[in-house]
Amino acid sequence: MIGVLIVTFTVIPQLHARTGARVPLWIAIGASALQSALMVGLAVWAGVSLSKKLGLGAPATEAALSGGDVWAALKPQVLAAVIVGCIVGVLLVVLTKVAPAEIAKIGQAFDIPLAAKLLYGGVTEEVLMRWGLMSALVWLPWRFIQRRKGLPRDKYVVGAILCAGLLFGAGHLPAVVAMGVPLTPQVVAYILFGNAVPGMLFGALFWRKGLEASIIAHALAHAISVAAGT
């Protein structure tokens, strides 16, 4: 929710000013915060309710809550998270340099704070897309096709990773429209590729290592991108 609040109070005013919305700014901020809070709450509930029975989890967080060894739970996740974070960070830098003109122009017009990228992108989006959505997408075939027998088959998890990644990419399109960018085929392909591929890599980390791994990788990717000046 810290990430939600940072985005709400730094990005929404910029969108409001750019679009010239007739809705008062305080209403836009309140509605955005409320909507995001409800989505985060639903995602947290879904992850807590479904992840354990699916073989998914957040080992370090679970250790912290149960009085266990947090570092012992986190250590196996770090190397894979750093590798993926570096790969995605480089990808973001490259994509920024080949962005369509419309996207490049918008990127220069909006100032998104580093804290928003690290906390909303790194934490909030992983709670929404991996902990909540991906867990639900794994649960559906496990419950209705596999009939809850054993852990989910790999093909169901891979399918959920792909679907969550694509939805993660598609979820960025409304924001692009709100920024005044027309959804040309080039723009749509760029947004989908630039977000779906990282989302799939983060999903694989969540599956194999844990939620903290996907959070570390996502935040690190943004940190690398910002350090590179993109």
C-alpha positions, 0 to 999 in steps of 0.5 A: 500500500505504500507503493500505491500511495506514492503512485497515487500522490505523484502520478495521478496529479500529473495525469490529471493535469495532462488530460485536463479532467473535469473531475476534481483532483481530490476525487481522482486521487481518492478513487484511484487509491480506493480502487488500488487498495481493493485490488491489493486486498483481493490479491493478498487474500487470494495468495494467502488462501491459495498459494500454500496448497499449490506449492507456491509461497513467500518463504521469507515472509512466512519465516518472519511471521512464524519467528523462523530464520528469515535469511535462511529462507531468503538466501536461496532466492537471491542469486536467481533474483539478481540474475533475472533482475539484471536481465530485465534491467538491461532489457528495459534499457534497450527497450527505452532506446528503441521505443516508438516516438509516442512512447518516448515523448510521454516518457519525457513528459512524466516524472515517476519517482524512483520510490514509485518504481521500486515500491509499486513496481517491485512490490505492489505489482508482484503482489497483484500479478504473481501472489494474487492473479497467478495463484488464482490462474494456477488454482482454476485448472488444479481445482476443476481439471486436476481435481485437487490431486497432488500439486498442480501439473507443471503445464498448468503453472506454465500456462498461468505464468504465460497468462499472468504475463500477458495480462500484466502487459495488457494492464499497462495499455489503459495507462498509456491511453490515459497519457494520450498515446494512440494505441497503434499496432506498434505501440501495443506490440511494444507495451505488450512485449516490454511488460509481458516478457519481464512478467513471465520471468518474474512468474517463473521466479515466483514458482521456483523460488518464492514471491520475494525472488520476484519482488527483488528481481522486479525492483532491481530491474527498475533500479538498473533502468534508472541508474542507466538514465532511462 
